[in-house]
Amino acid sequence: MKESTNPSKALYATVRVPGSKSLSQRALVAAALAKGDSVISNILIAQDTTYLIGGLRALGAQIVPVEDGFSVSGTAGNIKKSTEALFLGNNGTALRFLTALVCLGEGKYILTGEKRLCERPVGALAEALSEMGVDILTSNNCPPVQINAKGLKGGKVTLRDIESSQYVSALLLCAPYTLQGIALTLEGGVVSAPYIELTIQVMRDFGANITKKSKYEYHVQAGETYRGRRYVVEGDASSASYFFLAAALLKKTIRIEGISRQSRQGDIRLLNVFEELGCRVTSGENWVEITGGDLKKGDFTFDLNDMPDMVPTLAVLSAFREGQTIIDHVAHLRIKESNRLQAVVTELNRTGIEAGEISDGVVIRGGKMRPAEIETYNDHRMAMCFAIAGLVVPGMKISDKQCVDKSFPSFWEELKKL
C-alpha cells in the first residue's frame, strides 16, 4: 500500500515499537530446540526475554548477541540437565513454555520466579503432562514446579475450559520432540486464541509439521523437528496500542513504525475498535498511522477475549468517551501480571472515573479524569496506558516507571516524542 496522508491532520509524531514479545519468545524456544544455528533479528530485548534466554541457556542452547538480535545454536532437542532452579521473574509465558520443554530432558528440574509468578496457575498444563507420564509437582497448581523428567511420550491430550492459551502453546512447541507426537483437542472455553495461531506459524516457520483437523484440534508429528534459520520478528502490536491511544486522546495523527495492519498478532485488531469509536487509520508495509477525532458517544460493548492485553488501553480510552463501555469475556485477566481487572477499576476510580468489575470484565462510564498517582501493581501495561492518559491530564504520576522494562524498555523515550 502506498503511503497516504490525511490533509486535515498534519503528522504530529513518529514513534517506533520494539519487536513482538510473543513472537520473540516463541522463536527463541523453537531456535533453542532446533538442529543447527539460527539468527533472530529485531528481537525484543526486555526483562521477559532476558529471563527466557537465561533459562534456555541453562538448558543447553547457546545464545549470543549479534547485530540486531541473537544467534542461537540449537540443542536438537537434547535438553541439558539442570544444576539449579530456573528463575523466570514474572514471565508467565516462559514459565509455561519451559515447564513443557524440560520434560524432554532427563533428571530433576525446578522452575520458579517472583512472588506474583508463584500465584499464577499452571495446573492444567501440569495435569496434561502428568497424563503423558511426567512426574510433576506444583504448589496448589502454581509454581514452583518440580519435574523429574525422562523424556516426553506425547499422545492424545484434551484441555477443557483453559484459562491461558499458553498451556496450548507450551505443548505444541515441544510436540515435535515427543516420542509419539501430540494430538491436542481443546474443549469448552478457549481464551486468547490468536496466540495459538502465532505459535503454529512460528513452528511452521522453523520446519515443524502441524495440521488442524478442526478449529481446536491440532496434530503434530514426531520427528518433524525444527531447523535453524534466519527469522525476523515483527514489531509488537501490544506496544503499538499505547500510541493508538495517544492519537485518540490528543486528536492528532501519530505514525507507529515497525508494525503493519497485516500483522499476524491478534492485538492489531484493536485498530478496528478505535475506528468504530471514531479514529481514522491508514497503513503501509511497515507502519500504521492513526488519527484521533471526536470519540463516538453512547453505550458500547466489546468482547476482548482474543486480545485481553488490550483491556487496559481500551479502558483508559473509555474513560474519556461520553457513555458506558462494557469490556467482557476477559475473566482470565485476573491471573495476569496483576489482577488486571481489579487494577484497572481501582486506578480509574482513583482518577475520578466511575468503573466497576463484572463477572468476566469491567464496565466504565466516561467522565472527567483528574490527575492522580497511579499504582502500577508491577504491571507494565498499567504503567503505559495511564502514562498516555497523562498526556491530556496534567499532573498524572506513575508510581513505578521501571516496570515497563518487562516488555518495552524504550517506552519513556518514545513517549518524549509526543
PyMOL commands that set and color helices and strands:
alter all, ss='L'
color gray80, all
select helices_A, chain A and resi 21-33+47-58+92-104+117-119+123-131+166-177+193-205+237-250+266-276+308-319+331-335+340-350+380-389+401-406+411-416
alter helices_A, ss='H'
color red, helices_A
select strands_A, chain A and resi 11-16+37-41+62-66+69-73+86-87+106-112+135-139+142-150+155-160+182-187+210-214+217-220+230-232+253-257+280-284+287-291+300-303+324-328+354-358+361-365+373-374+397-398
alter strands_A, ss='S'
color yellow, strands_A
deselect
rebuild
show_as cartoon
